[in-house]
């Protein structure tokens, strides 16, 4: 594998200097209150919102995993990259409720809609989930990417990235995060886009790539009987995960809550949806190209996860190689910064402020910075743990979202669409849902000790996509049933928080927040998604 030349290192160092300069510029701007620190003063325009959504979503593990899926015959996983239509769903369906309610966090919205118990539950659950999954997986995958591409020690690469990202996140807050993410988005798209173009050229274009693959390789749709990716379960389960991740998860939604108003926020989601279409071409196609070149004997790698790095180091010219490496570093840093900031917001606003309601804005700002620093330290602590963790458990952590999404997605969807849903229905669904998640995970780990054909064995070994689909239906029915068995919430409590309780004034304001171009570009996103789905059907 070729190594970096001097020009590549100049490009990488230049990237870090520009990021540092931008971060310092933001840090030097005064931050007077929690709205400035956690939501950038709610004064962000649509371009920054959309770029931040995209950069937050794309992490190093995303790059490696998606290219690995393309090189390893897992084309059905492509459907998770076609969630652009769910990004715009957040802007059109969920965002008006969030911004009208003036909340900082998703748990805070649940309190407005239901009660404080649902807020406490989702706050604590989200914090634990972020630390155990998002922080650990991002740090681990990032360390692997940095060490393999920059050819430096895993420990040094992971540690340096966590500390550098932590510094500007602690000092600059949300504004530093979103502005650096906007720049990182540009670097990532230009770098990875160049690799895709050069890779396709090397393999003889799209037709040359197809000829170097086995027939039907690019088909993302498997029959319902497929043991791994049955298409009905794949469509349903991926949509459920997408609703949870793109429309209700603090990690993503916080970017849109920082928008100036509903109009800018919605346009940010439309722009973010357009950007979300790019990973198919930026990361998955390079993985497929690497496989085509390997089949021709022109490239070699041991595992599919090495496909992206192999293509990069052997096919990219000097200078551009450093640009792509800078893009991968950008992906890691933006994901880390997002999770650091989201954890800090959840702890300060949903836990500390609830326990200390008399705390001043200055005290809350200091607490937010301390909380961010604590999460950064947890990220450092995770490095040796993740270094020694088994590959099975690493994949396991990544699949957990298929289990935790159904109950949360059900509560949020029903919460804004059905006014009869009350706090008892929501809390019952969240608590029972968490119990089901732990039961499934426990049975999945201990599947070898279960009797084949038994109820527990079936529950623990059912295809994870099929399980997620049935679990969502169960959560919907449980939420409705528990709500109907208890008193309905008052109209005053629901005002403006469900579709049926919107006032005429709120409906008029919502109609005034978009124009024909917003509709046109939203339809364009949906049309492109449909086109890609049809194109990858053979």
Order of alpha helices (4+ residues) and beta strands (2+ residues): alpha-alpha-alpha-alpha-alpha-alpha-alpha-alpha-alpha-alpha-alpha-alpha-alpha-alpha-alpha-alpha-alpha-alpha-alpha-alpha-alpha-alpha-alpha-alpha-alpha-alpha
